[in-house]
């Protein structure tokens, strides 16, 4: 499936970095997890995600942000 983006960085709603990925399957898994949290009335822990989607030409931005979070 093509969506026009190649790189994804995800934070939870408090602003903590969750994952940096090139995989749509990872985003699907995160959405499945969030749905399960809501189903089990644990929604006070995580309500949503913030997702930065980057074009394949922005690989340098993706790697710079990813590296910054690895050292933080």
Protein Blocks (a to p, Z undefined) as FASTA:
>chain_A
ZZhiabdcdddfkopafbdcfbfklmmmmmmmmmmmmmnopmmmpmbdcdddddfklmmm
mmmmmmmmmmZZ
